[in-house]
Amino acid sequence: MNNETIESVVSQIDDWKGKQVNIQRWSDYVPWNANYVVSVDGKRYFVKIPGLKSELFFNREHIHAASKVAEEAGVGPKVAYYLKESGIQVDEWLEDYAGLKSDRWIFQHRFEEKFLFKSLDALKKYHNCGKELPNKKTVFDSLHDLTGIMKEYKTFEPREMGYLVNLTERIEEALLANGGMELKPCINNHNERWSWDFLWNADTQDMKIVDYEFASMNDVCSDLATLSTSGMLYDDQDEELVKYYFGELDQFQFARFKLFKLLVCLKGCYVFAILDKFRPGVFDWIREYSWRMAKFRALVRDPRTENWIWMVKNHQTYDQWMGYPLD
């Protein structure tokens, strides 16, 4: 558990001593962490203090390593300080960058700037940076860990838990049957509005990404799926996304991507179900869980879901639709 305050963090940075320091809470809305903007002689920094029970979900050494990889790849902010004992990281503020707005994120295909593609370009730079992250957990490892936490701490859990575990296992089996997953550095965020973590500089036409708490070696479809579910993209937009990222609209890659949309939705559901057990009641965690679960249930009811699992497992397609496969 982290007991640091913003004042104690500031006092630990020698470079700031004797300088004019101003502290401002970045947002009271963010329930996950305590975030601050600290101005030191006019130069701004971003400080994130992880909240209660955050150690259940991530390792701070892993966050620091993933953030440094992002900085070196040119897609993340510069890491200014890292307090190893507490694991708290201080990033330089991204001056002249602004977060994407949710309405532009959802309806980005209507904008000439094509922010979706700029976001994909930034993600691709991180995925293809050639570095290894110390966190090797895939989305399946994360889902397994989260279900374990739910059982251990007797947290709220979905009524259809048995089905969800079985579905996850069948998707993993299908993926492993034909080539498995090519693991690359992925961000693995589960935010409902991931657009807030994409920052755009209109003058330099540059996109940055922040927040690497859940970053690990994973399948890139996990990040693409998070981007899609965050933006509530439709089928035609999903096709455009996959085609732009991979250079073609391969039907098997598209099926894999669609299955990852289910997995990333589930991950968000589990995280918020667990947080309801530990976090103060000032935020309605179950409402957030319910919203994500409603999205998952809508996605999994797509009549193509079982067909996608069969396609990925067998690397075959039907010449014509003949109903759900039996095995």
C-alpha positions as CSV (number, residue, x, y, z in Angstrom):
1,M,0.0,0.0,0.0
2,N,1.3,3.5,-0.9
3,N,1.3,6.1,1.9
4,E,3.0,8.8,0.0
5,T,1.6,12.3,-0.2
6,I,2.3,14.9,-2.9
7,E,4.3,16.9,-0.3
8,S,6.4,13.9,0.6
9,V,7.1,13.2,-3.1
10,V,8.2,16.8,-3.7
11,S,10.5,16.7,-0.7
12,Q,12.4,13.7,-2.0
13,I,13.5,15.4,-5.3
14,D,16.8,17.2,-4.6
15,D,16.6,19.2,-7.9
16,W,13.4,21.0,-6.6
17,K,14.8,22.1,-3.3
18,G,15.1,25.8,-2.9
19,K,13.0,26.5,-5.9
20,Q,9.5,27.9,-6.3
21,V,7.2,24.9,-6.2
22,N,3.4,25.1,-6.9
23,I,1.2,22.1,-6.6
24,Q,-2.2,21.6,-8.3
25,R,-4.5,18.6,-8.2
26,W,-4.8,17.6,-11.9
27,S,-8.4,16.3,-11.7
28,D,-10.8,15.4,-8.9
29,Y,-12.7,13.2,-11.2
30,V,-10.0,10.5,-11.7
31,P,-10.8,7.9,-9.1
32,W,-7.9,5.5,-9.8
33,N,-4.9,7.6,-8.7
34,A,-4.1,10.9,-7.1
35,N,-2.7,13.0,-10.0
36,Y,-0.9,16.3,-9.7
37,V,0.7,19.0,-11.8
38,V,3.8,20.4,-10.1
39,S,5.3,23.6,-11.4
40,V,9.0,24.1,-10.4
41,D,10.3,27.6,-11.3
42,G,7.7,27.6,-14.1
43,K,8.6,24.1,-15.5
44,R,5.7,21.7,-15.2
45,Y,5.7,18.0,-14.2
46,F,3.1,15.3,-13.9
47,V,3.0,13.3,-10.7
48,K,0.9,10.2,-10.3
49,I,0.4,8.6,-6.8
50,P,-1.2,5.1,-7.2
51,G,-4.2,4.5,-5.0
52,L,-5.2,1.9,-2.5
53,K,-4.7,-1.7,-3.5
54,S,-3.1,-0.6,-6.8
55,E,-0.4,-3.2,-6.1
56,L,-2.9,-5.9,-6.9
57,F,-3.0,-4.8,-10.5
58,F,0.5,-3.6,-11.4
59,N,4.2,-3.5,-10.5
60,R,5.7,-0.1,-10.4
61,E,9.1,-1.3,-11.7
62,H,7.3,-2.6,-14.7
63,I,5.5,0.8,-15.2
64,H,8.8,2.6,-15.1
65,A,10.4,0.3,-17.6
66,A,7.4,0.5,-20.0
67,S,7.4,4.3,-19.7
68,K,11.1,4.5,-20.5
69,V,10.5,2.3,-23.6
70,A,7.7,4.7,-24.7
71,E,10.0,7.7,-24.2
72,E,12.8,6.1,-26.2
73,A,10.3,5.2,-29.0
74,G,9.2,8.8,-29.2
75,V,5.6,8.2,-28.2
76,G,5.7,8.9,-24.4
77,P,6.6,11.8,-22.2
78,K,10.1,12.2,-20.8
79,V,10.5,10.4,-17.5
80,A,12.1,13.1,-15.3
81,Y,12.4,11.3,-11.9
82,Y,11.8,7.9,-10.5
83,L,11.6,7.3,-6.8
84,K,12.7,3.7,-6.5
85,E,11.7,3.2,-2.9
86,S,8.1,4.2,-3.4
87,G,7.9,3.4,-7.1
88,I,6.5,6.9,-7.9
89,Q,7.3,8.3,-11.3
90,V,7.5,12.0,-12.3
91,D,7.1,12.8,-16.0
92,E,7.8,16.1,-17.7
93,W,4.5,17.8,-18.7
94,L,3.7,17.6,-22.4
95,E,3.5,21.3,-23.2
96,D,1.3,22.3,-26.1
97,Y,-0.3,18.9,-26.2
98,A,-4.0,18.4,-25.6
99,G,-6.0,15.3,-24.9
100,L,-8.5,14.1,-27.6
101,K,-12.1,14.9,-26.7
102,S,-14.5,12.0,-26.4
103,D,-16.9,13.3,-29.1
104,R,-14.0,13.6,-31.6
105,W,-12.8,10.1,-30.5
106,I,-16.1,8.5,-31.2
107,F,-16.8,10.4,-34.4
108,Q,-13.2,10.7,-35.6
109,H,-13.9,9.1,-39.0
110,R,-15.9,12.3,-39.9
111,F,-12.8,14.5,-39.3
112,E,-10.4,15.3,-42.0
113,E,-7.4,15.0,-39.6
114,K,-8.0,11.3,-39.2
115,F,-7.1,11.2,-35.5
116,L,-7.8,7.5,-35.4
117,F,-4.9,6.9,-37.8
118,K,-2.6,9.2,-35.9
119,S,-3.4,7.2,-32.8
120,L,-2.7,4.0,-34.7
121,D,0.6,5.3,-35.9
122,A,1.7,6.1,-32.3
123,L,0.6,2.7,-31.1
124,K,2.5,1.0,-33.9
125,K,5.7,2.9,-33.0
126,Y,5.4,1.5,-29.5
127,H,4.5,-2.0,-30.7
128,N,7.4,-2.1,-33.2
129,C,10.1,-0.4,-31.1
130,G,12.0,-3.7,-30.8
131,K,12.3,-3.6,-27.0
132,E,11.2,-6.2,-24.4
133,L,9.2,-5.2,-21.4
134,P,9.8,-7.0,-18.1
135,N,6.1,-7.6,-17.7
136,K,5.4,-10.7,-19.8
137,K,1.7,-11.2,-18.9
138,T,-0.7,-11.5,-21.8
139,V,-4.4,-10.6,-21.6
140,F,-5.0,-14.2,-20.7
141,D,-2.6,-14.1,-17.8
142,S,-4.2,-10.9,-16.6
143,L,-7.7,-12.4,-16.8
144,H,-6.5,-15.4,-14.8
145,D,-4.9,-13.2,-12.2
146,L,-8.1,-11.0,-11.9
147,T,-10.4,-14.0,-11.5
148,G,-8.0,-15.3,-8.8
149,I,-8.2,-11.9,-7.0
150,M,-12.0,-12.0,-7.2
151,K,-12.1,-15.4,-5.6
152,E,-9.4,-14.7,-2.9
153,Y,-11.0,-11.5,-1.7
154,K,-14.6,-12.5,-2.4
155,T,-15.3,-9.5,-4.5
156,F,-18.4,-8.8,-6.6
157,E,-18.3,-11.0,-9.7
158,P,-20.6,-11.6,-12.8
159,R,-23.4,-14.1,-12.4
160,E,-22.2,-15.9,-15.6
161,M,-18.6,-16.4,-14.3
162,G,-18.5,-20.0,-15.3
163,Y,-19.4,-19.1,-18.9
164,L,-16.9,-16.3,-19.0
165,V,-14.0,-18.5,-17.8
166,N,-15.0,-21.1,-20.4
167,L,-15.2,-18.5,-23.2
168,T,-11.8,-17.1,-22.3
169,E,-10.3,-20.6,-22.3
170,R,-11.8,-21.4,-25.7
171,I,-10.5,-18.2,-27.2
172,E,-7.1,-18.9,-25.9
173,E,-7.2,-22.4,-27.2
174,A,-8.2,-21.2,-30.6
175,L,-5.4,-18.6,-30.8
176,L,-2.8,-21.1,-29.7
177,A,-3.9,-23.7,-32.2
178,N,-2.7,-21.6,-35.1
179,G,0.5,-19.7,-34.4
180,G,-0.4,-18.3,-31.0
181,M,0.4,-14.7,-30.3
182,E,3.3,-12.6,-31.5
183,L,4.2,-10.7,-28.3
184,K,5.1,-7.0,-28.6
185,P,5.2,-4.1,-26.1
186,C,1.5,-3.2,-25.6
187,I,-0.2,-0.6,-23.4
188,N,-3.2,-2.7,-22.4
189,N,-5.2,0.1,-21.0
190,H,-8.8,-0.6,-20.1
191,N,-10.1,3.0,-19.9
192,E,-13.6,3.6,-21.1
193,R,-12.3,6.8,-22.8
194,W,-8.8,5.8,-23.8
195,S,-8.8,9.0,-25.9
196,W,-7.8,10.9,-22.7
197,D,-4.4,9.2,-22.8
198,F,-3.7,10.2,-26.4
199,L,-2.3,13.8,-26.5
200,W,-2.1,15.8,-29.8
201,N,0.2,18.7,-30.7
202,A,-1.5,20.5,-33.5
203,D,1.6,22.6,-34.3
204,T,4.0,19.7,-34.7
205,Q,1.3,17.2,-35.8
206,D,2.6,14.8,-33.2
207,M,0.7,12.2,-31.1
208,K,1.9,11.1,-27.6
209,I,0.5,8.4,-25.4
210,V,0.5,8.5,-21.5
211,D,-0.3,5.9,-18.8
212,Y,1.7,2.6,-19.0
213,E,0.4,1.0,-15.8
214,F,-0.8,-2.2,-17.4
215,A,1.9,-2.3,-20.2
216,S,3.2,-5.8,-21.0
217,M,4.3,-8.0,-23.8
218,N,1.0,-8.9,-25.5
219,D,-0.7,-9.3,-28.8
220,V,-1.2,-6.0,-30.6
221,C,-4.8,-6.9,-31.2
222,S,-5.3,-6.2,-27.5
223,D,-4.5,-2.5,-28.0
224,L,-6.4,-2.3,-31.2
225,A,-9.4,-3.8,-29.5
226,T,-9.2,-1.4,-26.6
227,L,-9.1,1.5,-29.0
228,S,-12.2,0.2,-30.8
229,T,-14.2,-0.5,-27.7
230,S,-13.2,2.9,-26.3
231,G,-14.4,4.7,-29.4
232,M,-17.5,2.5,-29.8
233,L,-16.5,1.8,-33.4
234,Y,-18.9,0.0,-35.8
235,D,-18.1,-2.9,-38.0
236,D,-17.0,-0.8,-41.0
237,Q,-14.8,1.3,-38.8
238,D,-13.3,-1.8,-37.3
239,E,-12.5,-3.0,-40.8
240,E,-10.9,0.3,-41.6
241,L,-8.8,0.1,-38.4
242,V,-7.5,-3.4,-39.0
243,K,-6.8,-2.7,-42.7
244,Y,-4.8,0.5,-41.9
245,Y,-2.8,-1.2,-39.1
246,F,-2.0,-4.4,-40.9
247,G,-2.0,-3.1,-44.5
248,E,-4.8,-5.5,-45.5
249,L,-8.1,-6.8,-44.3
250,D,-7.3,-10.4,-43.6
251,Q,-10.4,-12.3,-42.4
252,F,-8.5,-14.3,-39.8
253,Q,-6.7,-11.3,-38.4
254,F,-10.1,-9.5,-38.2
255,A,-11.6,-12.5,-36.4
256,R,-8.7,-12.4,-33.9
257,F,-9.3,-8.7,-33.4
258,K,-13.0,-9.2,-32.8
259,L,-12.3,-11.9,-30.1
260,F,-9.8,-9.5,-28.4
261,K,-12.6,-7.0,-28.1
262,L,-14.4,-9.5,-25.8
263,L,-11.2,-10.1,-23.8
264,V,-10.4,-6.4,-23.1
265,C,-14.0,-5.7,-22.2
266,L,-13.9,-8.5,-19.7
267,K,-10.6,-7.2,-18.2
268,G,-12.2,-3.9,-17.5
269,C,-15.3,-5.5,-16.0
270,Y,-13.1,-7.6,-13.6
271,V,-11.0,-4.6,-12.5
272,F,-13.9,-2.5,-11.6
273,A,-15.7,-5.4,-9.8
274,I,-12.5,-5.8,-7.7
275,L,-12.2,-2.0,-7.0
276,D,-15.7,-2.0,-5.6
277,K,-14.4,-4.1,-2.7
278,F,-11.5,-1.8,-1.7
279,R,-12.1,1.8,-2.8
280,P,-14.0,4.4,-0.9
281,G,-17.7,4.9,-1.7
282,V,-17.2,8.3,-3.3
283,F,-17.2,6.7,-6.8
284,D,-19.8,4.2,-8.1
285,W,-17.5,1.4,-9.1
286,I,-20.4,-1.0,-9.8
287,R,-21.9,1.5,-12.2
288,E,-18.7,1.5,-14.2
289,Y,-18.5,-2.3,-14.0
290,S,-22.1,-2.5,-15.2
291,W,-21.4,-0.2,-18.2
292,R,-18.5,-2.4,-19.3
293,M,-20.4,-5.6,-18.7
294,A,-23.3,-4.3,-20.8
295,K,-20.9,-3.6,-23.6
296,F,-19.4,-7.0,-23.3
297,R,-22.8,-8.7,-23.4
298,A,-23.7,-6.7,-26.5
299,L,-20.5,-7.8,-28.2
300,V,-20.6,-11.5,-27.3
301,R,-24.2,-11.8,-28.6
302,D,-22.9,-11.1,-32.1
303,P,-24.0,-14.2,-34.0
304,R,-20.5,-14.4,-35.5
305,T,-18.7,-14.9,-32.2
306,E,-18.7,-18.7,-32.2
307,N,-17.8,-18.6,-35.9
308,W,-14.8,-16.4,-35.2
309,I,-13.6,-18.8,-32.5
310,W,-14.0,-21.7,-35.0
311,M,-12.3,-19.8,-37.8
312,V,-9.3,-18.9,-35.7
313,K,-8.9,-22.4,-34.2
314,N,-9.2,-24.2,-37.5
315,H,-7.9,-21.5,-39.9
316,Q,-10.8,-22.2,-42.2
317,T,-13.9,-20.4,-43.4
318,Y,-17.3,-21.6,-44.4
319,D,-18.1,-21.4,-48.1
320,Q,-21.6,-20.3,-47.0
321,W,-23.2,-19.7,-43.6
322,M,-24.4,-23.0,-42.1
323,G,-25.0,-22.1,-38.5
324,Y,-22.8,-22.4,-35.5
325,P,-20.0,-24.9,-35.6
326,L,-20.4,-27.8,-33.2
327,D,-16.8,-28.1,-32.2
